[in-house]
Structures are given as structure tokens and as C-alpha cells.
Amino acid sequence: MRRVVVDPEVPAHVADLFRRHGSMLSRIRAGWSPEPPSSASRLPGRFLQAGGALSGLLLVTLLFLLDVGQLFFFVVALLLFVVFVGLLAAPDPVELESEETELYREARWFEGRYLLAEDFDHDAGRLLDRTQQSVDFILHSQVNATGLLDDARNAVMLPAQEWEIARLLTKLSALRNEHREFAYGGSTPEVAAAMAPLERALVASEAAVTARVEALERYAGHVADADRALRAHEQIAVLRSRLPRYEELLAESGADAFAVPEIGRLAEDAGHLEQALRDSVRSAQEAFRYLDGPSAPSPADPLADPPAPADRPPLTDPPAS
């Protein structure tokens, strides 16, 4: 389901509230507002608390004044006190409506900084769906979660890209609707000629936004390749850790001369996968730089070994076959 698009500058808790209540935001925009609290619910809480405390004080006083023969009246009064306290503990109608009231207040305050499904025409909605799918895939990818990509910059840049693309799509949708409505009743050749440049401007604008969406999808595609390479790399690493047990079994059974070369290729495969993972992560980082602009610094290799101490030589990768 297409989610509400929120300006990244909106506070996180407000943005989450908007995304959870997209249908209610549509109602608020259409003129709905929460009902004001009833007069009964406006009774101040401090007054109720004071009434409970006063009732308790009166009962304690009666406890000292009443004799044993009046115990029945004391029990009745005690039951009434328990009922009164229960009424105080009952949920306040204002509290039950607090989320609706908060949503209404925040929606009015941040009007224009969230976009709903009805803000997009059919073609724009499809581009927005592609954008949100790419953003979600990248942010939830394994290479992003493990820090092989710049997860901190992704968390900032990708929502900003989603908002900017969505904002342009809403403008494009509004202008296209106006253009269709204007041309619906027919027009003279002179008007049609005047409208032609506007139509070309709409087509060019859509092509430019589509190019941004496709760049985001290419980034997601590189991230998918890196995810696959990372999973294969981890699986090969597990198999390599089991090699000594297989070699021991082969040696004891006398079959090592036949099978060891076959198993030895596992180390070579690990080296190839290591390089494939480096290449796929590097490709994803280059796609990230394309989205972020040409001034973004070149990222360091996230799989590179840390610098070795001066008293020992640096570690090297296993030789490639």
C-alpha cells in the first residue's frame, strides 16, 4: 500500500503519526475535525482528586466517631467510597480522543509538508510506488544493515530523495489535470498550437523525474547484487571453516589424493566471491554518489583490512587463481 510521503524536516514522531493515519489525513483535508469534548469531560482532574481525598478524610473521621452498633453504616459508606474511586480511575474521554486531536493539530500545523495518495495521478502514482519500493529495499538490505554501505547517509539521503521526487510528481499531476480539463472541451487550431509547448514541457518534466526514479532503481539493483554476494560470501566462509574435518576424514579413509583438489577449489571460490562482493559494494557506492551529486567524496573500501601495526607486515588477500 502506498504510504504517506512526509517532508524529512518534520519531526520523526509526527511523521510516524501521519504514516499510520493516511486515511484520516484525507478526511481532515476534506474538512473533518474532531468533536469538542463534552461538558462532563471538562471537569478538572484536580477537582476530582480533591473530592476523593475529602471523602477519604470524612470516612477516617467517621471511623473514630462511630461505635460498634453503627458498623453497618460505616460499611455502606466504605462501599460508596470504593465506587467513587472507581469512577475517578475510569478512562477520561479526552484521553481516548487524544490521538485524533493530536493528528488534527499536527496536520493543520504541517499542512503542505505531507503528500497523500490523492495528490498523484495514475502515472505519477506508479513512479512513486517504484521510488518507495527502491528506498525500502535499500534501507532494509543486509549490506546496509551491516554497514558495508554508508547507512547513515542512506538514512538521510533516501527519504530526502523520496520527498523531492514525490513533490515534483504532485506538481506534475496537478498541471496535467489542469491541462486535460482545459483541452477537454476542444480548442481551436490557434489554442492547440499554443498548448503544444506546454505539453512538451510536461513530457520533458516527466522524463526528468523518471530518470531520477531509474537512478534510484539502479542503486537498488546494485545493492541487491551486493546482498547476494554477501550471502554467498558468508556461506562459503562457513564451508571453509568445515574444511579441516573433511580433510581429516579423507586422510583417514585414504581418499585424499582423489578428493582434496576438488575441495581445494572451495578456497579459490571464496577468493572470487570476496572480489565479487568488493566489486558489487563499490558499484553500489558509485550509484550512491550519482544520486548524491558529483561533489560527494569517494567512499573507502568497507571490506579493506585495517592498517597493520608497524612491527608486522600487513595482511594480504589470498592469491587469486
N, C-alpha and C positions, 0 to 999 in steps of 0.2 A: 504494500500500500504506500502511495506517495506521501511523504511526511511534510510537515510544515517546514519551510525554509526560514531560518532566523538569522538576522544580522549577527555576525560573531561578536560585535561590540555589546550586545545585550547580555546582562548577567546570566551566568550558566543556569541558576535555579529558575529564572524566568523563562529562558529558552526551553528548558525541560518541561515546564508547565505548559507552554504553548504547544510543544510537540505531542503532549499527551491529550490535548483537548482541541484538536483541529476542528472538529465539527461544531463545538461550542463557540470557537472563534468566528466561524462563519455566521452563527446566529447573532453574535454580538455585533458583527459588522452590518448585519441586516437590521439592527435596531433593538435587539433583545437586551434587557438589563435585569439584574436580579431584583426580586421583590424586596422592599424595605422591611426590616424586622418588625414584628407586631409589637403592640404596646406592652404586652405581657413579657416579651423577651427583653424589653429595655429596662427591666427592674435592675437597679445596680447590684452587682455582686457583693459589694461591701455591705449593703443593707441586709441582704440575706444572711451573710456571715454574722453580722451583728445580732440579727434576730435569733440565730441558732445559739450564739453564746449567751444571750439573755435568757433564753429558755432553759439552758443548762444551769445557769445560776439560780433561777427560780426553783428548779427541781431539787438542787442541792439544799436550798433553804427549807423546802418542804420536808426533806429527809430529816432534818433536825426538829422540825416543829410537830410533825405527825407522830401519834402514838401507834401502838400495835393494832388497835381497833380500826384504824383508818388505812391499813396496808392496802386494801383493795383499791382505794382512790389513787394511792401512790403508783400502783402497777399500771392503772389506766393512763395516768399522766406520763409514765415512762414509755408506754407504747406509743402515745401521741408524739412524744419527743423523737422516737426512732423513726416514725413515719415522716416527720418534718425534716429530719436529717437526710432521709432517703430522697425527698423532693429536692433538697439542695444538691445532692450528688447526681441528679438526673442530667443528661446532656442538655446543654444550652442550645436552643435552635440557632442562635447566631453562630455557634461553633460548627454546627452541621452545614451551614451555608458558607463557611469561611473560604473554601477553595473557589467556589463560584464568584464570590465577591472579590477575592484576590485576582482571579483571572480577568474579571471585568476591569478592575482598576489598572492592572498591568497592560491589558490590551489597549485601553484608552491612552495610557502614558506612552507606550511604544508603538503607537499607530504608525504604519508605514515602514516598520522595521521587521515585519514578518510577512511572508507570502503564502497564500493558501492555494488549494488545488484549482479553485475557480479563477485564479489570476492568469491561468495559462490556457491557450487554445490547444487543439489536439496535437499539432506538430510540435509546439513548444513543450507540451507535457511529455511527449516521447523523449525529447532531448534532455529534459530534466530527469526523467527516470534513468536514462543512461548515465547521467552525471552522478546521481546518488548511488547507483549500483557500483560505479568505479570507486567513488570515495569510500563507501562502506567496505568494499573488498580490500582496498589498500590499508585502511586503518585496522582491520581485523586480520591481516595477513600474519603469518608466522615470522617472516623476516622483519616485519615492522615491530612485532611484539618482542623479538629477541634483540632489537637494537642494531641489526645489520643495515637497516635504513635509518635515516635521520628521523626517528619517531617524534621527537619534539617539534621539529619544523613541520612535519606532516600534520601534526595535531593542530597547528596554527594555519598553515597554508591551505590545506584541503577544504576546511569549512569556509575559508575566505573565497576560494575558487568556486565552491558550490553557490555561495551567496551572490557573487558577481555574475555568474552565468545565469542564475535564476532571475536576478534583477533585470538583466538585458532581455531575457525571454519574456518577462511580463511587459516590458515596453514594446517589444516586437509584437506580442499578441494583441495589445491594445491598438497599435497602429494598423495591424492587419484587419482587425474587426472594423475599425472606422473606415478603412479603405473599402472593404466589402460592402458595408452599409451604404457608402456614398455611391458606389458603382452599381448597386442592386437595381435601382430604377432605370438603368440605361443612361447613356450620355451621348452627346454629340461628338462627331469626329474631333472637333477642337478640344473638348474636355478630355477625351480619351488620349489625345496627343500630350496634353498637359499632365495627365496622370501617369504616363509611361515612365518618366524619370523616377517618380515616387515608387512605382512598382519595382524598378531596378534597384532602388535604394533598399527596399525591403528584402529583396533576394540577396543582395550583397551582404546586408547585415546578418541574415540568417546563415549565410555561408561562413561568415567570420565566427559566429558563435558556435556553429557546428565544428569548425576547425579546432576551437578550444576544447570542445567535448571530446573530439577524436584524440587530441593530445593527451587528455586525461585518461582515455581508454588505452592508449599506447603505454602510458605509465603503468596502469593496472596490469596490462599484459606482461610487461617486464617483471613486475612484482610476482605474477603468477609463475613465470619461469623460475624466478629465484626461489619461490616456495617449493616447487617441485625439486629443484636441485638441492635445496637444504634438506628435504625429507630423504632423498636418495643418499645424500652425504651422511646423514645420521644413521641410516640403515646399514650402509657399508661399514661405518665405524663400529657398529655393533658386531657385524660379521667378522671384522678384523680382530676384535677382542676375543673371538672364539677360536681363532686360528690355532693357537698352541694346543688346544685339546684335540683338534682334528689331526694335527701333525703328529702328536703323541700316539693317537690311535693308529695312524698309517704306519708309523715306525714300528710299533709293536706287532702289527699284523703283517709286516713285510711288503706292504703295497706302496710305500712312499716313493719308490723310483717311478711308479706309473702316475700317481695322482698328485704329487707335490707340484709339478709345473702347472697343472690346472688350477690348484688352489692359489698358487703364487700370483696368478693373474688378478686375484682379488686386490692385492696391494696396488697393482697398476690401475685397476678401475677406480680405486679410492683417489689416486692422484689425478685421474681425469675428471672425476666429479668435483674435486677441490677446485680445479681450474674452471670447470663449468659454473660452479657456484660463484666464484670470483667474477667471472665474466657477466653472469646474469645480474648480480648485485650492482656491478659497475654500469651496466646498461640501464638499470632502473634509476640509478643516481643521475645518469645523464638525462634521462627523461624528466626527472625531478627538476634539474637545472633549467631545462627548456620551459617548464611551467613557471618556474620562479623568476625567470628573466636571465639575461646574459651576464649580469653582474654577480651572480651567485658564485661563491668560492668553490673550487674543485674539492669534492669530499675525499677524505683519506680512505684507503682500503680498509674496510672494517674487519677483514679476515687476516690482515697482516699481523705477524708476530710482534710482540713488544720489543723495544730495543734491548739488546743483551748487555749485561754488565761488562765493564772494561776488562775484567780478568778472565773472560772466557769468550770464545768465538761465537758469533750469532748462529742461531738455529737456521737450517735451510730446509726447503721443501724436499721431499723425496724425488729422485730423478725421474723424469717422465720417460715413458717408453717410446 
